[in-house]
Amino acid sequence: MKFHTEYLTFNTRKHREYIHITPQVESIVRKSGMKDGMVLVSAMHITAGVYVNDDEQGLIEDIDQWLEKLAPFRQDYKHHQTGEDNGDSHLKAILVHHQVIVPFTNSKLILGTWQRVFYAEFDGQRSKRVLVAVMGE
Protein backbone atom coordinates (compact mmCIF):
# COMPACT_ATOMS: atom_id res chain seq x y z
CA MET A 1 0.00 0.00 0.00
CA LYS A 2 1.19 3.50 -0.86
CA PHE A 3 0.41 6.82 0.80
CA HIS A 4 0.36 10.37 -0.51
CA THR A 5 -0.46 13.43 1.61
CA GLU A 6 -1.22 17.01 0.64
CA TYR A 7 -2.88 19.98 2.31
CA LEU A 8 -5.46 22.45 1.09
CA THR A 9 -5.42 25.90 2.68
CA PHE A 10 -8.46 28.14 3.02
CA ASN A 11 -8.83 31.72 4.23
CA THR A 12 -12.52 32.45 3.84
CA ARG A 13 -13.96 35.91 3.37
CA LYS A 14 -16.95 35.14 5.58
CA HIS A 15 -17.27 33.85 9.13
CA ARG A 16 -19.28 30.84 7.85
CA GLU A 17 -18.71 29.42 4.40
CA TYR A 18 -19.22 26.13 2.54
CA ILE A 19 -16.65 25.36 -0.16
CA HIS A 20 -17.01 22.65 -2.80
CA ILE A 21 -13.64 20.85 -2.83
CA THR A 22 -14.33 17.73 -4.92
CA PRO A 23 -12.16 18.94 -7.85
CA GLN A 24 -9.18 19.60 -5.56
CA VAL A 25 -9.53 16.19 -3.88
CA GLU A 26 -9.80 14.43 -7.26
CA SER A 27 -6.72 16.28 -8.50
CA ILE A 28 -4.70 15.12 -5.49
CA VAL A 29 -5.87 11.51 -6.04
CA ARG A 30 -4.74 11.68 -9.70
CA LYS A 31 -1.44 13.31 -8.71
CA SER A 32 -0.78 10.46 -6.25
CA GLY A 33 -0.53 8.03 -9.16
CA MET A 34 -2.69 5.50 -7.34
CA LYS A 35 -5.52 3.75 -9.17
CA ASP A 36 -7.54 2.20 -6.34
CA GLY A 37 -7.91 3.02 -2.67
CA MET A 38 -9.37 5.54 -0.28
CA VAL A 39 -8.84 9.21 0.38
CA LEU A 40 -9.26 10.75 3.81
CA VAL A 41 -10.27 14.42 3.78
CA SER A 42 -9.97 15.98 7.23
CA ALA A 43 -10.36 19.53 8.54
CA MET A 44 -7.43 20.27 10.81
CA HIS A 45 -9.30 22.78 12.96
CA ILE A 46 -11.89 22.43 15.70
CA THR A 47 -14.21 25.03 14.18
CA ALA A 48 -14.42 23.53 10.67
CA GLY A 49 -15.69 20.34 9.11
CA VAL A 50 -15.81 18.21 5.98
CA TYR A 51 -18.95 16.56 4.64
CA VAL A 52 -20.45 14.93 1.55
CA ASN A 53 -23.73 16.20 0.10
CA ASP A 54 -25.34 17.82 -2.95
CA ASP A 55 -23.80 20.94 -4.53
CA GLU A 56 -27.10 22.82 -4.68
CA GLN A 57 -27.23 26.39 -3.35
CA GLY A 58 -30.67 26.07 -1.77
CA LEU A 59 -29.58 22.97 0.15
CA ILE A 60 -26.37 24.69 1.28
CA GLU A 61 -28.46 27.58 2.62
CA ASP A 62 -30.80 25.07 4.33
CA ILE A 63 -27.80 23.35 5.96
CA ASP A 64 -26.47 26.70 7.17
CA GLN A 65 -29.86 27.72 8.62
CA TRP A 66 -30.31 24.30 10.26
CA LEU A 67 -26.87 24.49 11.89
CA GLU A 68 -27.52 28.04 13.09
CA LYS A 69 -30.83 26.90 14.61
CA LEU A 70 -29.19 23.95 16.41
CA ALA A 71 -26.08 25.88 17.49
CA PRO A 72 -26.88 29.60 17.36
CA PHE A 73 -24.39 32.34 18.14
CA ARG A 74 -24.95 33.34 21.77
CA GLN A 75 -22.96 35.36 24.29
CA ASP A 76 -23.57 32.94 27.18
CA TYR A 77 -21.53 29.90 26.10
CA LYS A 78 -19.19 28.83 28.91
CA HIS A 79 -16.42 28.61 26.29
CA HIS A 80 -16.61 32.41 25.97
CA GLN A 81 -15.33 32.71 29.54
CA THR A 82 -11.90 31.78 28.11
CA GLY A 83 -11.84 34.98 26.06
CA GLU A 84 -13.09 33.31 22.86
CA ASP A 85 -16.40 34.14 21.19
CA ASN A 86 -16.79 31.12 18.91
CA GLY A 87 -18.61 28.55 21.05
CA ASP A 88 -21.25 28.11 18.34
CA SER A 89 -18.53 27.39 15.76
CA HIS A 90 -17.26 24.45 17.83
CA LEU A 91 -20.78 23.04 18.16
CA LYS A 92 -21.49 23.39 14.43
CA ALA A 93 -18.25 21.54 13.66
CA ILE A 94 -19.33 18.64 15.88
CA LEU A 95 -22.63 18.39 14.00
CA VAL A 96 -20.92 18.32 10.58
CA HIS A 97 -17.94 16.24 11.77
CA HIS A 98 -14.35 16.84 10.79
CA GLN A 99 -13.59 14.22 8.13
CA VAL A 100 -14.81 11.87 5.42
CA ILE A 101 -13.33 8.87 3.65
CA VAL A 102 -14.11 8.48 -0.05
CA PRO A 103 -13.14 5.40 -2.08
CA PHE A 104 -11.65 5.74 -5.55
CA THR A 105 -11.04 3.45 -8.51
CA ASN A 106 -9.17 4.22 -11.73
CA SER A 107 -8.03 7.41 -9.91
CA LYS A 108 -11.66 8.68 -9.82
CA LEU A 109 -13.67 9.27 -6.66
CA ILE A 110 -16.59 6.88 -6.23
CA LEU A 111 -19.45 9.21 -5.32
CA GLY A 112 -23.19 8.95 -5.83
CA THR A 113 -24.78 10.91 -8.64
CA TRP A 114 -25.15 14.12 -6.65
CA GLN A 115 -22.54 13.60 -3.93
CA ARG A 116 -19.75 16.16 -3.63
CA VAL A 117 -17.12 16.88 -0.97
CA PHE A 118 -17.35 20.17 0.97
CA TYR A 119 -15.23 22.09 3.44
CA ALA A 120 -17.42 23.82 6.03
CA GLU A 121 -15.92 26.84 7.78
CA PHE A 122 -17.61 28.11 10.96
CA ASP A 123 -15.01 30.56 12.30
CA GLY A 124 -13.32 31.89 9.20
CA GLN A 125 -11.40 34.86 7.94
CA ARG A 126 -8.09 33.28 8.86
CA SER A 127 -5.89 30.61 7.35
CA LYS A 128 -6.91 26.98 7.95
CA ARG A 129 -5.79 23.67 6.49
CA VAL A 130 -7.46 20.49 5.28
CA LEU A 131 -5.52 17.23 5.15
CA VAL A 132 -5.98 15.07 2.03
CA ALA A 133 -4.40 11.64 2.63
CA VAL A 134 -4.54 9.17 -0.26
CA MET A 135 -4.06 5.46 0.54
CA GLY A 136 -4.02 2.70 -2.04
CA GLU A 137 -2.24 1.03 -4.93
N, C-alpha and C positions, 0 to 999 in steps of 0.2 A: 504494500500500500504506500502511496505517495501522499505528500502534504504540500500545500501551497497556501501562503497567508498574505493577504493585503489588507489595507485599511482605507476606508472612505472617510473623508472629513467634511463636516457640515458646519456652517455658521449661518443660521437662519436669520432672516430679516424680522420675523415675527416671534413672539413669545411661544405660541403654539403653531406648529406647521406639520403637514403630512407630505412626505416626499416619496414619489414613485422611484424605486431604485432597482427594479428588475433589470433594465439594460446594463447597469454598472455591474451587477452580480453576474449576469451572463457573460459579460466581457472578461471578468476575472476567471470564470470557469474555463472559457476558451483559452485564455492566456496561460492557464496552468498546464495545458497540454494533456489533461486527463480526459478520458472518454466517458467513463462511468464512475459514479460515486455519489457523494453527498456534499452539500455546501452548508456550512453553519454561518448564519448572518446574525451578529450579536451587537447590540448597542452597548457601548462601554461606559455608560453613564447612568446614574440612578434616577434621572428625570427624563429618560427617553426610552423608546421601545422599538421593536420591529414586529411587524405582523404581515399576514397574507390575507388579501381581500380584493374586491373589485376596484378597478380604477375608474370610478364614476363619481363625478363631483358632488352630486346630491347625496350619495352614500357617505362620502368623506365628511360632508357637513353634518349629516345625521350622527356619525360616529363622534365627531367633535362635540356636538350638543349633548349626546348621551353621556360622554365622559365628564363634561362640565356639570351635568345634573347629578351624577354619582359622586363626583369629587370636585365640588365648586371651590373657587378661590374664596377663602375666608381669612379674617385676621386672627381668629382664635385657635388655630392649630397649635398644639404644644410644641411642635417643631420650630415654630416662629420664636419661641423663647430663646433659641440658640443664636438669634440674630439673622436667621434666614427668613425669607418670605415666600417660600416655594413648596409648602406642605402639600398643596393640591397637586403639584407636578409629580411628586413622589407617588401619590396615590394613583394618579392616572397611569403612570408607568407600570405599576403593579397590575392594573386591570388589562393593559395591552400586552404585557410581558416583555422581556428584553431580548428574546432571540427566537429564530425559527431555523429548522433544518429542511432543506429542499433537495430531493434527489435529482440526479441528472443522468442522461444517457446520450451517447454521441455528442458530448459537450453541450447539450441543450437541457435547460431546466425542465423538469417534468411538473407542470402546473396544470390545473384544470382550465377549462376554456376561458374563464374570466379572472382567474387567480393571478395576482401580481404581488410583488414584495414591496413593502413600504417601511420607511423610517418615520417614526412619530416623535416629534420634538415637543416637550411640554415646558421647557424652561430655557428657551433659546436666546439668540442674539449673542452667542459666544461659541467658540470653536469646540466641536465634539467629534468623537471618532466612532466608527462602526467597524468591527472586525468581520472580515470575510475569509473563512477558513475552508479551503477545498480539500476533500479527502477522497481518494479513489485510485483508479488505475488508468 
